[in-house]
Structures are given as C-alpha cells and as structure tokens.
C-alpha cells in the first residue's frame, strides 16, 4: 500500500503542483485548502505525513499542528511546513511548534524528497544515501 500524504495548501496551483509531484513519487495524496476541510479529512483517516502551508489565508497552519499533537492517534505524524517568506526566527518557531522540517517556497523537490525519506522510513522513494 502506498504511503499517504495530506497536502494542506490554500493556493490551488501550489496544491496541484505538490499533488502531481507526490503522485509521480508513488504517494497517495489527499488535499485540503483550509483547516475546516483538513479536520474533515483527518476525521476519516490518518495520513502517513502532512505537508502544511503555515499561512492558509484566514487560517494559521500552526493551529492544525497543535490539534494534531493533542490527538493520540495522530500525535506522531510527521508534519513538514511548506511556507513562503519565513524568516529564520519564524522557521525556529515553526520547528518548536512541532513541525519536523520547514521548507521554503518555491519548493526544492530534492529537499522535499530527502525530508520525506527521512521521516517516512521504508517509503518506496527511499533511494537517498545517508
């Protein structure tokens, strides 16, 4: 069974770009444009990892991270922040909040692959040497 990645991104073009790349990499992809849709997805099934845009229009992605970390069944899901305009101090806050990594936009797909391989051991794209 393919690993499942939930993409939480309010920009439709970015969401589609991530979906297309992840599917080519062999992942099953779910997506949500805001926190309400994300909570609905998470109430049905827990993904193997979450790619989270921190700035979701009126929503703050870190609110979702707090919610995930409070749920016993979801607490250990690797959450990777994918965000634009994050200063070093903001990146530190994002990591302290519980994200496993913080990747700037535009996405460096080589770096994203490395992070997914790091946090999803045994995934079928794990070809990177450590």
C-alpha positions as CSV (number, residue, x, y, z in Angstrom):
1,X,0.0,0.0,0.0
2,X,1.3,3.4,-0.9
3,X,2.1,5.9,1.8
4,X,-0.4,8.7,2.1
5,X,0.5,12.4,2.2
6,X,-2.0,15.1,3.2
7,X,-1.3,18.4,1.5
8,X,-2.8,21.4,3.3
9,X,-2.4,24.4,1.0
10,X,-4.8,27.2,0.2
11,X,-3.2,28.1,-3.2
12,X,-4.7,25.8,-5.9
13,X,-1.7,25.9,-8.1
14,X,0.7,25.0,-5.3
15,X,-1.6,22.3,-4.1
16,X,-1.8,20.8,-7.7
17,X,2.0,21.1,-8.1
18,X,2.6,19.2,-4.9
19,X,-0.1,16.6,-5.7
20,X,1.4,15.9,-9.2
21,X,4.9,15.6,-7.8
22,X,3.9,13.3,-4.9
23,X,1.9,11.1,-7.2
24,X,4.8,10.6,-9.5
25,X,6.9,9.8,-6.5
26,X,4.4,7.0,-5.7
27,X,2.4,8.5,-2.9
28,X,-1.3,8.5,-2.4
29,X,-2.3,12.2,-2.0
30,X,-5.1,13.9,-0.2
31,X,-5.5,17.6,-0.1
32,X,-7.3,20.4,1.7
33,X,-7.4,24.1,1.2
34,X,-8.3,25.2,4.7
35,X,-8.4,24.0,8.3
36,X,-12.1,23.0,8.2
37,X,-11.5,20.7,5.2
38,X,-8.4,19.4,6.9
39,X,-10.2,18.4,10.1
40,X,-12.8,16.6,7.9
41,X,-10.1,14.6,6.1
42,X,-8.4,13.7,9.4
43,X,-11.6,12.6,11.0
44,X,-11.8,9.8,8.3
45,X,-8.2,8.6,8.1
46,X,-4.8,9.5,9.4
47,X,-2.2,10.1,6.7
48,X,1.4,9.0,7.0
49,X,2.6,12.6,6.8
50,X,1.3,16.2,6.3
51,X,2.7,18.9,4.1
52,X,1.4,22.1,5.8
53,X,1.3,25.6,4.5
54,X,1.6,27.8,7.6
55,X,-0.3,30.8,6.0
56,X,-3.7,29.5,5.0
57,X,-5.4,32.8,4.2
58,X,-7.5,33.5,7.3
59,X,-6.3,30.3,9.0
60,X,-3.0,29.7,10.8
61,X,-1.5,26.3,9.9
62,X,0.1,26.1,13.4
63,X,-3.4,25.7,14.8
64,X,-3.7,22.4,12.9
65,X,-0.3,21.3,14.3
66,X,-1.5,22.0,17.8
67,X,-4.7,20.0,17.2
68,X,-2.7,17.1,15.6
69,X,-0.3,16.9,18.6
70,X,-3.2,16.7,21.0
71,X,-4.7,13.6,19.2
72,X,-3.2,10.3,20.4
73,X,-3.8,8.6,17.1
74,X,-2.2,11.5,15.1
75,X,0.5,12.7,17.5
76,X,3.4,11.0,15.8
77,X,2.5,12.1,12.2
78,X,5.5,13.9,10.6
79,X,4.3,17.4,9.7
80,X,6.5,19.3,7.3
81,X,5.9,23.0,7.0
82,X,5.9,24.4,3.4
83,X,5.8,28.2,3.6
84,X,6.8,31.3,1.8
85,X,8.5,34.3,3.4
86,X,9.6,32.5,6.6
87,X,12.4,34.3,8.3
88,X,14.9,32.3,10.3
89,X,13.1,33.3,13.6
90,X,9.8,32.2,12.1
91,X,11.3,28.9,11.0
92,X,12.6,28.3,14.5
93,X,9.1,28.9,15.9
94,X,7.6,26.6,13.3
95,X,10.0,23.8,14.3
96,X,9.5,24.5,18.1
97,X,5.7,24.2,17.5
98,X,6.3,20.6,16.3
99,X,7.0,20.6,12.6
100,X,9.8,18.1,11.6
101,X,11.1,20.4,8.9
102,X,10.4,23.8,7.4
103,X,10.8,24.1,3.6
104,X,10.6,27.5,1.8
105,X,8.6,28.1,-1.3
106,X,9.2,27.7,-4.1
107,X,9.6,24.0,-3.2
108,X,13.0,22.4,-3.8
109,X,11.7,18.9,-4.6
110,X,15.1,17.3,-4.0
111,X,15.0,18.7,-0.4
112,X,11.3,17.6,-0.1
113,X,12.2,14.0,-1.2
114,X,15.0,14.0,1.4
115,X,12.7,15.1,4.2
116,X,10.0,12.5,3.2
117,X,12.6,9.8,3.1
118,X,13.9,10.9,6.5
119,X,10.5,10.9,8.2
120,X,8.9,8.0,6.4
121,X,11.5,5.3,6.6
122,X,10.9,2.5,4.2
123,X,8.9,4.6,1.7
124,X,9.3,3.4,-1.8
125,X,11.2,6.5,-2.8
126,X,13.9,5.9,-0.1
127,X,16.8,5.8,-2.5
128,X,18.8,8.5,-0.8
129,X,22.0,7.5,0.8
130,X,22.5,8.7,4.4
